[in-house]
Amino acid sequence: MRNFEANFIGRRKAAAERLPEFDALREAARDIKTHTLTYLDLYLRAFEDKVVKAGGHVHWAATAEDARTIVLDICQKLGAKTATKGKSMISEEIGLNEHLEANGIAPVETDLGEYIIQLRGEMPSHIIAPAVHLTRSQVEADFRRAHSHLPGDRNLDEAATMLAEARGILRERFLAADVGITGANFLIAETGTSVIVTNEGNGDLTQTLPKAHIVLASIEKVVPTLEDATTLLRVLARSATGQEQAVYTTFSTGPRRASDPDGPEEYHVVLLDNGRTALLGTPLQPVLRCIRCGACYNHCPVYQRIGGHAYGWVYGGPVGSVLTPTLIGIDQAGHLPNASTFCGRCEEVCPVHIPLPAMMRYWREQQFNQNLTPKVERHGLSVFAFLAQRGWLYRPLGRLAAATMRFLAFGRGRLGWLPFAGGWTSQRDLPAPAGSTFQAAWKKHVKARRRAAR
């Protein structure tokens, strides 16, 4: 994880430095998204009108259940038995795969990372690298288990051989699919176009080979014009992977026309609200500017330590700490806004300048005002506030607590158990305190500086 994050951080930094106008582009991207959200209803209507004129169909889904029902209905009317899928966080959000499987339709994830975690029955751990938490040996074991029809003694020692095997398996799925389901990075109101960005080309095969293409997107993905979309594309890849552009950027408008060499016979767009309109006009509206680049994940010290699955749902990292409470309720996700050091790195690197720390602070305030904070936590913070205001008491108690924790570590440097605070060690060991408290170290530092100044 650390190597992965460091690689993405370095590549984003290099990509930004190669483009002198990168910061100006970020400001333009922010303004485009802010303007669109202000007039969201107008641009959504314009998008629908253009899709219909191009021969497509638009379906409005107020809730996740509505979206699942709409997609299933389209598949059943087509007599579909299999559906290939491009990477889509919205499909994860609404639990689409489980719903299709329960109704006799086999969904196949075609992004390599998504395919791997589908084999494992897991959720993505990163918004752009879903299987980043896995080792090569784990993936090899999954392939041997899932691809049992292949020779058991085949060589899967190298990543390249596993990639070739996945390519062969997925090629068969592409050719056999009845329906292709993709997300959308952007929806263009000016033309009724959906835009997807991939590095593997799986999205193109998903939306062109089957007889029907279903675009599943949330309503805030709409942007006014093609020019606006290109501005956002210029910051998306640089912020996500450090590329100037993704390998494949595909624009799709309606079903196949008579002169087209390929493409679907039917083109459907499912527009999902699922609580997003409730954010308009609130302090949380800026989170709808998110373009799902993952930069806030990569730069977040909390995410780097705990990984994506610790967030407990679809969206992780700082943006997940803001978005998840809006979608499932602060009573269910109140711990997420507290998973922050408030270092501000997420806001600093966000390509659309989302004030994520301020919004996490907003959710903390809401949690406190609604009395959702556990009593133990409230009382504990009250005790801390009392002690912190009385240094003469705080310092010796701090030394005593640190010494006690070092004793409980039994010289191992890590704590596998803590009395009265089992949550801190239930999932992983807690590092034992350093040799001295910060106050003691600071006092020593000040004395040393004074001696040096004499």
DOROGU-677013 format. One record per residue (C-alpha): residue number from 0; residue in three letters; chain; x, y, z. Coordinates in Angstrom, 3 decimals, always signed. Layout:
BEGIN
  nr rest kette       px       py       pz
 NUM  ALA     A        X        Y        Z
...
***
This chain:
BEGIN
  nr rest kette       px       py       pz
   0  MET     A   +0.000   +0.000   +0.000
   1  ARG     A   +2.764   +2.436   +0.932
   2  ASN     A   +4.618   +1.829   -2.345
   3  PHE     A   +1.385   +2.201   -4.308
   4  GLU     A   +0.438   +5.476   -2.652
   5  ALA     A   +3.949   +6.895   -2.991
   6  ASN     A   +3.972   +6.004   -6.689
   7  PHE     A   +0.639   +7.726   -7.340
   8  ILE     A   +1.643  +10.782   -5.325
   9  GLY     A   +4.891  +11.159   -7.242
  10  ARG     A   +3.265  +10.672  -10.637
  11  ARG     A   +0.546  +13.223   -9.907
  12  LYS     A   +3.143  +15.751   -8.764
  13  ALA     A   +5.243  +15.221  -11.899
  14  ALA     A   +2.197  +15.483  -14.181
  15  ALA     A   +1.120  +18.738  -12.546
  16  GLU     A   +4.603  +20.211  -12.846
  17  ARG     A   +4.727  +19.395  -16.573
  18  LEU     A   +1.613  +21.506  -17.144
  19  PRO     A   +2.161  +25.147  -16.107
  20  GLU     A   -1.560  +25.908  -16.298
  21  PHE     A   -2.562  +22.962  -14.083
  22  ASP     A   -3.751  +25.126  -11.186
  23  ALA     A   -5.705  +27.346  -13.574
  24  LEU     A   -7.328  +24.223  -15.036
  25  ARG     A   -8.301  +23.085  -11.540
  26  GLU     A   -9.993  +26.407  -10.907
  27  ALA     A  -11.804  +26.152  -14.238
  28  ALA     A  -12.889  +22.593  -13.403
  29  ARG     A  -14.219  +23.757  -10.043
  30  ASP     A  -16.154  +26.575  -11.689
  31  ILE     A  -17.661  +24.234  -14.309
  32  LYS     A  -18.944  +21.842  -11.667
  33  THR     A  -20.190  +24.644   -9.413
  34  HIS     A  -22.075  +26.275  -12.287
  35  THR     A  -23.592  +22.956  -13.361
  36  LEU     A  -24.840  +22.173   -9.860
  37  THR     A  -26.464  +25.607   -9.674
  38  TYR     A  -28.489  +24.845  -12.807
  39  LEU     A  -28.537  +21.065  -12.482
  40  ASP     A  -32.198  +20.609  -13.401
  41  LEU     A  -31.781  +22.566  -16.640
  42  TYR     A  -28.735  +20.607  -17.773
  43  LEU     A  -30.322  +17.265  -16.899
  44  ARG     A  -33.374  +18.120  -19.001
  45  ALA     A  -31.139  +19.212  -21.869
  46  PHE     A  -29.174  +15.963  -21.602
  47  GLU     A  -32.366  +13.887  -21.663
  48  ASP     A  -33.645  +15.751  -24.710
  49  LYS     A  -30.432  +15.092  -26.660
  50  VAL     A  -30.325  +11.412  -25.692
  51  VAL     A  -33.897  +10.892  -26.885
  52  LYS     A  -33.205  +12.734  -30.141
  53  ALA     A  -30.231  +10.439  -30.722
  54  GLY     A  -32.486   +7.392  -30.359
  55  GLY     A  -31.688   +6.530  -26.755
  56  HIS     A  -33.778   +6.180  -23.611
  57  VAL     A  -33.423   +7.993  -20.276
  58  HIS     A  -34.685   +6.470  -17.032
  59  TRP     A  -34.926   +8.445  -13.772
  60  ALA     A  -34.159   +6.609  -10.529
  61  ALA     A  -34.900   +8.379   -7.258
  62  THR     A  -33.466   +5.582   -5.119
  63  ALA     A  -31.062   +2.668   -5.340
  64  GLU     A  -34.024   +0.295   -5.443
  65  ASP     A  -35.485   +2.204   -8.397
  66  ALA     A  -32.191   +1.947  -10.271
  67  ARG     A  -31.880   -1.792   -9.643
  68  THR     A  -35.452   -2.340  -10.818
  69  ILE     A  -34.926   -0.305  -13.995
  70  VAL     A  -31.721   -2.119  -14.981
  71  LEU     A  -33.238   -5.527  -14.275
  72  ASP     A  -36.357   -4.650  -16.280
  73  ILE     A  -34.262   -3.665  -19.308
  74  CYS     A  -32.259   -6.890  -19.076
  75  GLN     A  -35.349   -9.069  -18.719
  76  LYS     A  -37.109   -7.451  -21.671
  77  LEU     A  -34.057   -8.297  -23.765
  78  GLY     A  -33.991  -11.858  -22.458
  79  ALA     A  -30.474  -11.281  -21.163
  80  LYS     A  -28.643  -14.015  -19.296
  81  THR     A  -25.217  -12.395  -19.035
  82  ALA     A  -24.083   -8.798  -18.624
  83  THR     A  -20.560   -7.459  -18.886
  84  LYS     A  -19.776   -4.459  -16.713
  85  GLY     A  -17.310   -1.629  -16.879
  86  LYS     A  -16.041   -0.239  -13.580
  87  SER     A  -18.832   +1.677  -11.872
  88  MET     A  -18.955   +2.908   -8.294
  89  ILE     A  -22.662   +3.591   -8.763
  90  SER     A  -23.331   -0.094   -9.433
  91  GLU     A  -21.505   -0.838   -6.173
  92  GLU     A  -23.557   +1.844   -4.418
  93  ILE     A  -26.877   +0.297   -5.428
  94  GLY     A  -25.809   -3.351   -5.033
  95  LEU     A  -26.500   -4.124   -8.685
  96  ASN     A  -24.479   -7.324   -9.028
  97  GLU     A  -26.260   -9.049   -6.170
  98  HIS     A  -29.647   -7.994   -7.561
  99  LEU     A  -28.888   -9.300  -11.049
 100  GLU     A  -27.553  -12.591   -9.715
 101  ALA     A  -30.645  -13.060   -7.543
 102  ASN     A  -32.760  -12.737  -10.686
 103  GLY     A  -30.873  -15.162  -12.898
 104  ILE     A  -28.548  -12.760  -14.733
 105  ALA     A  -24.787  -13.260  -14.459
 106  PRO     A  -22.830   -9.976  -14.199
 107  VAL     A  -19.156  -10.091  -15.168
 108  GLU     A  -16.794   -7.329  -14.084
 109  THR     A  -14.349   -6.620  -16.906
 110  ASP     A  -11.953   -4.162  -15.290
 111  LEU     A   -9.121   -6.446  -14.152
 112  GLY     A   -9.102   -5.194  -10.569
 113  GLU     A  -12.887   -5.407  -10.334
 114  TYR     A  -12.820   -8.895  -11.866
 115  ILE     A  -10.361  -10.071   -9.221
 116  ILE     A  -12.378   -8.768   -6.288
 117  GLN     A  -15.571  -10.175   -7.825
 118  LEU     A  -13.913  -13.592   -7.723
 119  ARG     A  -13.213  -12.981   -4.033
 120  GLY     A  -16.657  -11.590   -3.196
 121  GLU     A  -15.138   -8.355   -1.915
 122  MET     A  -15.765   -4.657   -2.408
 123  PRO     A  -13.178   -2.337   -4.008
 124  SER     A  -10.534   -1.025   -1.635
 125  HIS     A   -9.642   +1.947   -3.858
 126  ILE     A  -11.714   +4.015   -6.241
 127  ILE     A   -9.374   +3.528   -9.218
 128  ALA     A   -7.335   +0.480   -8.139
 129  PRO     A   -9.918   -1.877   -6.638
 130  ALA     A   -7.545   -4.761   -5.837
 131  VAL     A   -4.564   -2.769   -4.593
 132  HIS     A   -4.745   -4.481   -1.195
 133  LEU     A   -4.006   -7.921   -2.644
 134  THR     A   -0.672   -9.648   -3.194
 135  ARG     A   +0.309  -11.493   -6.360
 136  SER     A   +0.113  -14.840   -4.552
 137  GLN     A   -3.442  -14.114   -3.406
 138  VAL     A   -4.506  -13.332   -6.966
 139  GLU     A   -2.809  -16.499   -8.215
 140  ALA     A   -4.770  -18.563   -5.682
 141  ASP     A   -8.013  -16.887   -6.779
 142  PHE     A   -7.305  -17.633  -10.449
 143  ARG     A   -6.531  -21.285   -9.751
 144  ARG     A   -9.757  -21.634   -7.779
 145  ALA     A  -12.013  -19.729  -10.219
 146  HIS     A  -10.452  -21.018  -13.453
 147  SER     A  -10.465  -24.680  -12.452
 148  HIS     A  -11.168  -25.772  -16.047
 149  LEU     A   -7.616  -24.757  -17.001
 150  PRO     A   -4.609  -27.069  -16.427
 151  GLY     A   -3.717  -27.182  -12.750
 152  ASP     A   +0.028  -27.207  -13.425
 153  ARG     A   +0.036  -24.036  -15.535
 154  ASN     A   +2.619  -21.397  -14.672
 155  LEU     A   +1.188  -18.320  -12.939
 156  ASP     A   +4.408  -17.128  -11.356
 157  GLU     A   +4.459  -13.831  -13.237
 158  ALA     A   +1.905  -11.032  -13.348
 159  ALA     A   +2.059  -11.102  -17.157
 160  THR     A   +0.886  -14.724  -17.307
 161  MET     A   -2.025  -13.997  -14.971
 162  LEU     A   -2.920  -10.987  -17.091
 163  ALA     A   -2.927  -13.112  -20.236
 164  GLU     A   -5.158  -15.680  -18.548
 165  ALA     A   -7.638  -13.019  -17.428
 166  ARG     A   -7.645  -11.539  -20.935
 167  GLY     A   -8.564  -14.896  -22.441
 168  ILE     A  -11.345  -15.527  -19.930
 169  LEU     A  -12.811  -12.048  -20.316
 170  ARG     A  -12.644  -12.156  -24.110
 171  GLU     A  -15.095  -15.053  -24.039
 172  ARG     A  -17.372  -13.110  -21.697
 173  PHE     A  -17.314  -10.039  -23.950
 174  LEU     A  -18.377  -12.055  -26.977
 175  ALA     A  -21.157  -13.866  -25.108
 176  ALA     A  -22.692  -10.894  -23.269
 177  ASP     A  -26.284   -9.891  -23.971
 178  VAL     A  -26.053   -6.516  -22.227
 179  GLY     A  -23.194   -4.160  -21.423
 180  ILE     A  -23.374   -1.934  -18.348
 181  THR     A  -20.987   +0.952  -17.783
 182  GLY     A  -20.757   +3.950  -15.551
 183  ALA     A  -19.951   +7.410  -16.859
 184  ASN     A  -17.210   +9.816  -15.946
 185  PHE     A  -19.213  +12.628  -17.521
 186  LEU     A  -22.557  +13.175  -19.248
 187  ILE     A  -22.613  +16.011  -21.790
 188  ALA     A  -25.846  +18.006  -21.895
 189  GLU     A  -24.961  +19.671  -25.201
 190  THR     A  -24.892  +16.396  -27.142
 191  GLY     A  -26.478  +13.684  -24.967
 192  THR     A  -23.120  +11.916  -24.804
 193  SER     A  -21.717   +9.651  -22.096
 194  VAL     A  -17.958   +9.648  -21.528
 195  ILE     A  -15.966   +6.806  -20.006
 196  VAL     A  -12.263   +6.731  -19.198
 197  THR     A  -10.298   +3.463  -18.918
 198  ASN     A   -6.757   +2.177  -19.289
 199  GLU     A   -7.686   -1.361  -20.339
 200  GLY     A  -10.211   -0.868  -23.148
 201  ASN     A  -12.751   -3.023  -21.357
 202  GLY     A  -15.279   -0.204  -21.344
 203  ASP     A  -15.262   +0.003  -25.143
 204  LEU     A  -15.872   -3.735  -25.534
 205  THR     A  -18.573   -3.627  -22.867
 206  GLN     A  -20.568   -0.928  -24.618
 207  THR     A  -20.087   -1.860  -28.280
 208  LEU     A  -20.348   -5.670  -28.483
 209  PRO     A  -23.668   -6.460  -26.700
 210  LYS     A  -27.026   -5.600  -28.233
 211  ALA     A  -27.802   -3.093  -25.490
 212  HIS     A  -25.686   -0.569  -23.606
 213  ILE     A  -26.894   +0.639  -20.209
 214  VAL     A  -25.190   +3.713  -18.759
 215  LEU     A  -25.622   +3.881  -14.987
 216  ALA     A  -24.687   +7.317  -13.657
 217  SER     A  -25.523   +9.681  -10.817
 218  ILE     A  -27.113  +12.994  -11.696
 219  GLU     A  -24.117  +15.169  -10.805
 220  LYS     A  -22.057  +13.635  -13.645
 221  VAL     A  -23.676  +15.986  -16.163
 222  VAL     A  -21.642  +18.901  -17.571
 223  PRO     A  -22.848  +21.562  -20.021
 224  THR     A  -20.614  +21.204  -23.097
 225  LEU     A  -17.971  +19.147  -24.862
 226  GLU     A  -15.462  +21.874  -24.062
 227  ASP     A  -16.292  +21.587  -20.366
 228  ALA     A  -15.807  +17.825  -20.522
 229  THR     A  -12.372  +18.199  -22.109
 230  THR     A  -11.312  +20.643  -19.383
 231  LEU     A  -12.320  +18.131  -16.724
 232  LEU     A  -10.602  +15.296  -18.591
 233  ARG     A   -7.329  +17.238  -18.520
 234  VAL     A   -7.328  +17.314  -14.716
 235  LEU     A   -8.863  +13.859  -14.198
 236  ALA     A   -6.082  +11.609  -15.477
 237  ARG     A   -3.310  +13.797  -14.076
 238  SER     A   -4.926  +13.742  -10.631
 239  ALA     A   -5.777  +10.034  -10.722
 240  THR     A   -2.741   +8.283  -12.190
 241  GLY     A   -0.341  +11.004  -13.298
 242  GLN     A   -1.158  +10.422  -16.976
 243  GLU     A   -1.776  +13.259  -19.398
 244  GLN     A   -4.790  +11.315  -20.636
 245  ALA     A   -6.086   +7.839  -19.929
 246  VAL     A   -5.363   +5.226  -22.600
 247  TYR     A   -9.019   +5.135  -23.685
 248  THR     A  -11.425   +8.078  -23.518
 249  THR     A  -14.659   +7.074  -25.227
 250  PHE     A  -17.630   +9.261  -26.182
 251  SER     A  -20.934   +7.455  -26.846
 252  THR     A  -24.096   +9.050  -28.215
 253  GLY     A  -27.168   +6.894  -28.731
 254  PRO     A  -27.500   +3.444  -30.324
 255  ARG     A  -25.766   +2.286  -33.496
 256  ARG     A  -26.748   +4.151  -36.641
 257  ALA     A  -27.029   +2.538  -40.062
 258  SER     A  -23.605   +3.829  -41.077
 259  ASP     A  -21.841   +2.702  -37.867
 260  PRO     A  -19.586   -0.387  -38.086
 261  ASP     A  -20.463   -1.470  -34.541
 262  GLY     A  -22.329   -0.435  -31.429
 263  PRO     A  -25.423   -1.425  -29.456
 264  GLU     A  -28.913   -1.665  -30.883
 265  GLU     A  -30.309   -0.038  -27.741
 266  TYR     A  -28.867   +2.748  -25.596
 267  HIS     A  -30.245   +3.380  -22.112
 268  VAL     A  -29.153   +5.929  -19.508
 269  VAL     A  -30.227   +5.419  -15.888
 270  LEU     A  -29.866   +8.645  -13.896
 271  LEU     A  -29.608   +8.054  -10.150
 272  ASP     A  -30.432  +10.592   -7.451
 273  ASN     A  -30.244   +8.502   -4.248
 274  GLY     A  -30.119  +11.501   -1.929
 275  ARG     A  -27.985  +13.816   -4.022
 276  THR     A  -30.593  +16.518   -4.649
 277  ALA     A  -30.963  +16.838   -0.880
 278  LEU     A  -27.374  +18.142   -0.784
 279  LEU     A  -28.053  +21.046   -3.134
 280  GLY     A  -28.009  +24.364   -1.314
 281  THR     A  -26.408  +22.849   +1.798
 282  PRO     A  -22.835  +23.062   +3.132
 283  LEU     A  -22.302  +19.596   +1.622
 284  GLN     A  -23.083  +20.584   -1.984
 285  PRO     A  -19.391  +20.868   -2.982
 286  VAL     A  -18.919  +17.101   -2.562
 287  LEU     A  -21.044  +16.713   -5.707
 288  ARG     A  -18.166  +18.298   -7.640
 289  CYS     A  -16.168  +15.079   -7.139
 290  ILE     A  -14.881  +13.512  -10.380
 291  ARG     A  -13.746  +10.244   -8.722
 292  CYS     A  -10.032  +10.647   -9.377
 293  GLY     A   -8.893   +9.119   -6.081
 294  ALA     A   -6.275  +11.802   -5.358
 295  CYS     A   -7.680  +12.374   -1.875
 296  TYR     A   -7.317   +8.642   -1.145
 297  ASN     A   -3.701   +8.599   -2.285
 298  HIS     A   -2.646  +11.568   -0.164
 299  CYS     A   -4.629  +10.748   +2.988
 300  PRO     A   -2.459   +9.479   +5.883
 301  VAL     A   -5.472   +7.748   +7.439
 302  TYR     A   -6.373   +5.854   +4.250
 303  GLN     A   -2.718   +4.911   +3.778
 304  ARG     A   -2.724   +3.276   +7.208
 305  ILE     A   -6.089   +1.522   +7.280
 306  GLY     A   -6.940   +0.835   +3.617
 307  GLY     A  -10.285   +1.108   +1.881
 308  HIS     A  -12.201   -1.775   +3.452
 309  ALA     A  -11.961   -0.173   +6.893
 310  TYR     A  -14.432   +2.480   +5.694
 311  GLY     A  -17.097   -0.211   +5.586
 312  TRP     A  -18.880   +0.734   +2.371
 313  VAL     A  -18.374   +1.711   -1.264
 314  TYR     A  -16.593   +5.041   -0.886
 315  GLY     A  -13.415   +5.352   +1.144
 316  GLY     A  -10.842   +8.026   +1.818
 317  PRO     A  -11.740  +11.616   +2.678
 318  VAL     A  -14.466  +11.888   +0.038
 319  GLY     A  -16.054   +8.723   +1.403
 320  SER     A  -15.976  +10.197   +4.892
 321  VAL     A  -18.158  +13.017   +3.570
 322  LEU     A  -20.289  +11.229   +0.975
 323  THR     A  -21.155   +8.034   +2.844
 324  PRO     A  -22.998   +9.768   +5.726
 325  THR     A  -25.123  +11.609   +3.160
 326  LEU     A  -26.114   +8.357   +1.441
 327  ILE     A  -26.659   +5.981   +4.369
 328  GLY     A  -27.076   +8.433   +7.247
 329  ILE     A  -24.784   +9.987   +9.837
 330  ASP     A  -26.209   +7.583  +12.418
 331  GLN     A  -24.756   +4.680  +10.391
 332  ALA     A  -21.494   +6.316   +9.310
 333  GLY     A  -20.690   +8.794  +12.069
 334  HIS     A  -17.265   +7.267  +12.627
 335  LEU     A  -16.071   +8.187   +9.132
 336  PRO     A  -15.828  +11.999   +9.506
 337  ASN     A  -13.720  +11.290  +12.581
 338  ALA     A  -11.229   +9.306  +10.495
 339  SER     A   -9.194  +12.387   +9.666
 340  THR     A   -6.096  +14.164  +10.920
 341  PHE     A   -7.337  +17.416   +9.324
 342  CYS     A   -3.957  +17.816   +7.665
 343  GLY     A   -5.713  +19.290   +4.624
 344  ARG     A   -3.803  +17.295   +2.013
 345  CYS     A   -7.054  +16.052   +0.451
 346  GLU     A   -8.310  +19.573   -0.215
 347  GLU     A   -4.880  +20.657   -1.414
 348  VAL     A   -4.734  +18.038   -4.195
 349  CYS     A   -8.430  +17.861   -5.137
 350  PRO     A   -8.760  +18.793   -8.840
 351  VAL     A  -12.071  +20.570   -8.184
 352  HIS     A  -11.138  +22.157   -4.828
 353  ILE     A  -13.643  +20.332   -2.614
 354  PRO     A  -13.255  +21.586   +0.993
 355  LEU     A  -13.275  +18.083   +2.446
 356  PRO     A  -11.917  +18.944   +5.933
 357  ALA     A  -14.609  +21.590   +6.425
 358  MET     A  -17.313  +19.120   +5.444
 359  MET     A  -15.958  +16.438   +7.752
 360  ARG     A  -16.038  +19.027  +10.515
 361  TYR     A  -19.653  +19.782   +9.564
 362  TRP     A  -20.569  +16.114   +9.961
 363  ARG     A  -18.811  +15.974  +13.321
 364  GLU     A  -20.899  +18.914  +14.488
 365  GLN     A  -24.083  +17.252  +13.246
 366  GLN     A  -23.160  +14.051  +15.021
 367  PHE     A  -22.617  +15.931  +18.288
 368  ASN     A  -25.752  +18.072  +17.932
 369  GLN     A  -27.891  +14.987  +17.297
 370  ASN     A  -26.451  +13.259  +20.377
 371  LEU     A  -25.076  +10.459  +18.214
 372  THR     A  -21.653  +10.552  +19.847
 373  PRO     A  -21.315   +7.662  +22.341
 374  LYS     A  -21.538   +8.698  +25.992
 375  VAL     A  -18.161   +7.157  +26.741
 376  GLU     A  -16.595   +9.315  +24.032
 377  ARG     A  -18.332  +12.467  +25.258
 378  HIS     A  -17.262  +11.869  +28.852
 379  GLY     A  -13.768  +10.942  +27.736
 380  LEU     A  -13.382  +14.179  +25.791
 381  SER     A  -14.711  +16.138  +28.762
 382  VAL     A  -12.078  +14.544  +30.986
 383  PHE     A   -9.396  +15.276  +28.395
 384  ALA     A  -10.489  +18.921  +28.139
 385  PHE     A  -10.374  +19.235  +31.927
 386  LEU     A   -6.860  +17.787  +32.110
 387  ALA     A   -5.533  +19.638  +29.062
 388  GLN     A   -6.356  +22.949  +30.738
 389  ARG     A   -4.338  +21.951  +33.816
 390  GLY     A   -0.810  +21.189  +32.715
 391  TRP     A   +0.378  +20.485  +36.243
 392  LEU     A   -2.002  +17.511  +36.283
 393  TYR     A   -1.905  +16.515  +32.600
 394  ARG     A   +1.870  +16.062  +32.397
 395  PRO     A   +2.370  +13.521  +35.207
 396  LEU     A   -0.757  +11.590  +34.209
 397  GLY     A   +0.486  +11.492  +30.613
 398  ARG     A   +3.814  +10.068  +31.752
 399  LEU     A   +2.023   +7.489  +33.883
 400  ALA     A   -0.261   +6.425  +31.008
 401  ALA     A   +2.677   +6.094  +28.597
 402  ALA     A   +4.681   +4.050  +31.100
 403  THR     A   +1.692   +1.770  +31.729
 404  MET     A   +1.193   +1.144  +28.007
 405  ARG     A   +4.890   +0.365  +27.528
 406  PHE     A   +4.654   -2.105  +30.409
 407  LEU     A   +1.616   -3.786  +28.821
 408  ALA     A   +3.574   -4.145  +25.566
 409  PHE     A   +6.022   -6.471  +27.393
 410  GLY     A   +8.965   -5.156  +25.408
 411  ARG     A   +7.432   -6.025  +22.013
 412  GLY     A   +6.801   -2.416  +21.058
 413  ARG     A   +3.173   -3.199  +20.221
 414  LEU     A   -0.007   -3.690  +22.213
 415  GLY     A   -2.330   -6.558  +21.368
 416  TRP     A   -4.795   -5.656  +24.113
 417  LEU     A   -5.824   -2.600  +26.117
 418  PRO     A   -8.044   -2.599  +29.216
 419  PHE     A  -11.285   -0.629  +28.746
 420  ALA     A  -10.322   +0.264  +25.146
 421  GLY     A  -10.516   -2.970  +23.202
 422  GLY     A  -11.603   -1.222  +20.019
 423  TRP     A   -8.101   +0.165  +19.574
 424  THR     A   -6.629   -3.329  +19.315
 425  SER     A   -9.492   -5.490  +18.023
 426  GLN     A   -8.278   -5.427  +14.393
 427  ARG     A   -4.549   -4.794  +14.668
 428  ASP     A   -1.875   -4.172  +17.275
 429  LEU     A   -1.372   -0.657  +18.604
 430  PRO     A   +2.196   +0.723  +18.651
 431  ALA     A   +3.417   +1.323  +22.186
 432  PRO     A   +4.225   +4.934  +23.148
 433  ALA     A   +7.697   +6.307  +22.492
 434  GLY     A  +10.244   +6.639  +25.251
 435  SER     A   +9.012  +10.022  +26.426
 436  THR     A   +5.957  +12.220  +26.104
 437  PHE     A   +5.808  +15.095  +23.649
 438  GLN     A   +5.835  +17.587  +26.518
 439  ALA     A   +9.027  +16.066  +27.932
 440  ALA     A  +10.687  +15.978  +24.522
 441  TRP     A   +9.695  +19.583  +23.840
 442  LYS     A  +11.008  +20.741  +27.211
 443  LYS     A  +14.321  +19.048  +26.459
 444  HIS     A  +14.401  +20.651  +23.009
 445  VAL     A  +13.795  +24.145  +24.421
 446  LYS     A  +16.559  +23.712  +26.998
 447  ALA     A  +18.985  +22.594  +24.295
 448  ARG     A  +18.171  +25.630  +22.146
 449  ARG     A  +18.681  +27.958  +25.084
 450  ARG     A  +22.065  +26.425  +25.859
 451  ALA     A  +23.088  +26.738  +22.223
 452  ALA     A  +22.072  +30.407  +22.165
 453  ARG     A  +24.334  +31.354  +25.099
***
